[in-house]
């Protein structure tokens, strides 16, 4: 009585059907192993049925996956032809609320450009009292006097605090600029 083929040997048979031919010594070794495996498959109905079942399953899976891919591609292509969202999106209030918010946000900058009438605070600031005008004139006169001065007051020399005391430092110790 002979042992049955392992799962790896069955997978190797399936892969060998679709793989490229091998070269050299490795091919000769595999061919001798393949001869033994093929002889076993002819003799053992259980292993040949298992191999046929595995091939059929893979073939059905390949057919199902390609038909599913074609179907999904056709649906995605049909959906891309229309830019409108599906009907289920239009019936949900959250999407309507979001659309209203976007619409209001788009109108907000337009409402900011409208001219608003002058407010009462601006009207009172425009009317100037005579007392304020006098203080403004005094301020302008002070600025005019400071601008027309030869040396501005911040650049005038400071008063010498040691002017009253005798000068004990020699002139050689002082810096020359």
C-alpha positions in Angstrom: 0.0 0.0 0.0 1.4 3.5 -0.9 1.0 6.7 0.9 -1.1 9.5 -0.4 0.4 12.8 -1.8 0.9 15.6 0.7 -0.6 19.0 0.3 2.7 20.5 -0.8 3.1 17.9 -3.5 -0.4 18.7 -4.8 0.3 22.4 -4.8 3.6 21.8 -6.6 1.7 20.0 -9.3 -0.8 22.8 -9.7 2.0 25.4 -9.8 4.0 23.3 -12.2 1.2 23.5 -14.7 1.4 27.3 -14.9 5.1 27.9 -14.2 8.0 28.4 -16.6 10.2 25.4 -17.5 13.2 24.9 -15.3 16.8 24.5 -16.4 19.7 22.1 -15.6 20.1 19.4 -13.0 17.2 20.8 -10.9 14.9 20.1 -13.8 16.1 16.5 -14.1 15.5 15.9 -10.4 12.0 17.4 -10.5 11.2 15.4 -13.6 12.1 12.1 -11.8 10.0 13.2 -8.8 7.2 14.2 -11.2 7.3 10.8 -12.8 6.8 9.2 -9.4 4.0 11.6 -8.6 2.2 11.1 -11.9 2.5 7.3 -11.5 1.0 7.6 -8.1 -1.9 9.8 -9.4 -2.6 7.2 -12.1 -2.7 4.5 -9.4 -4.5 6.3 -6.6 -8.0 7.5 -7.2 -8.2 9.5 -4.0 -5.1 11.6 -4.8 -6.3 12.2 -8.4 -9.8 13.2 -7.2 -8.2 15.6 -4.6 -6.0 17.1 -7.3 -9.0 17.5 -9.7 -11.1 19.0 -6.8 -8.3 21.5 -6.0 -7.9 22.5 -9.7 -11.7 23.0 -10.1 -11.8 25.1 -6.9 -9.1 27.4 -8.1 -10.6 27.6 -11.5 -14.0 28.6 -10.0 -12.3 31.1 -7.7 -10.5 32.7 -10.7 -13.8 32.9 -12.7 -15.7 34.4 -9.7 -13.0 37.0 -8.9 -12.7 38.2 -12.5 -16.5 38.4 -13.0 -16.8 40.3 -9.7 -14.0 42.7 -10.8 -15.8 43.3 -14.1 -19.1 43.9 -12.4 -17.5 46.4 -9.9 -15.7 48.2 -12.7 -19.0 48.5 -14.7 -20.8 49.9 -11.6 -18.0 52.4 -10.8 -17.9 53.5 -14.4 -21.7 54.0 -14.4 -21.5 56.0 -11.2 -18.7 58.2 -12.5 -20.8 59.4 -15.5 -23.1 61.3 -13.1 -21.7 63.9 -10.6 -24.9 63.9 -8.5 -24.7 62.1 -5.3 -26.8 58.9 -4.8 -30.4 59.3 -3.7 -29.6 58.1 -0.2 -27.4 61.1 0.4 -30.0 63.6 -0.7 -32.6 62.2 1.8 -30.4 62.7 4.9 -30.9 66.0 6.9 -27.2 66.2 7.9 -26.2 66.8 4.3 -28.8 69.4 3.9 -27.6 71.2 7.0 -24.0 71.1 5.8 -25.1 72.5 2.4 -27.0 75.4 4.2 -23.9 76.2 6.3 -21.7 76.3 3.3 -24.2 78.6 1.5 -24.3 81.0 4.5 -20.5 81.0 4.8 -20.3 81.9 1.1 -22.7 84.8 1.5 -21.0 86.2 4.7 -18.1 88.0 2.8 -20.6 89.5 0.4 -22.6 91.0 3.3 -19.4 92.5 4.8 -18.8 94.7 1.7 -22.1 96.5 2.0 -21.7 100.1 3.2 -23.1 100.7 6.6 -24.5 104.1 7.7 -22.2 106.2 9.9 -22.8 105.4 13.5 -23.6 108.0 16.1 -20.2 107.5 17.8 -18.5 108.6 14.6 -20.7 111.6 14.2 -19.8 112.8 17.7 -16.1 112.3 17.1 -16.3 114.5 14.0 -17.8 117.5 15.9 -14.9 119.0 17.8 -15.4 121.2 20.8 -13.5 124.6 20.9 -11.6 123.5 24.0 -10.2 120.5 22.1 -9.2 122.7 19.2 -7.2 124.9 21.6 -5.3 122.0 23.1 -4.6 120.7 19.6 -3.2 124.0 18.6 -1.0 124.1 21.7 0.2 120.6 20.9 1.0 121.5 17.3 2.8 124.6 18.3 5.0 122.6 20.8 5.8 120.0 18.0 6.6 122.8 15.6 9.0 124.4 18.1 10.8 121.1 18.8 11.2 120.4 15.1 12.6 123.8 14.3 15.2 123.7 17.1 18.8 123.2 16.0 19.5 120.3 18.4 16.7 118.2 19.6 16.3 118.1 23.3 17.1 114.4 23.6 20.4 115.0 21.9 21.5 118.0 24.1 24.5 117.3 26.3 23.7 116.4 29.9 24.7 118.6 32.8 28.1 117.7 34.2 27.7 116.6 37.8 31.4 117.1 38.5 31.6 120.6 37.2 31.8 122.1 40.6 34.6 119.8 41.8 38.2 120.1 40.8 39.2 118.0 37.9 41.7 115.4 39.2 41.8 113.3 36.1 44.4 114.1 33.6 43.5 114.7 30.0 45.5 111.7 28.9 43.2 109.4 30.8 40.1 110.8 29.0 39.1 109.1 25.8 39.3 110.9 22.4 36.4 110.4 20.1 
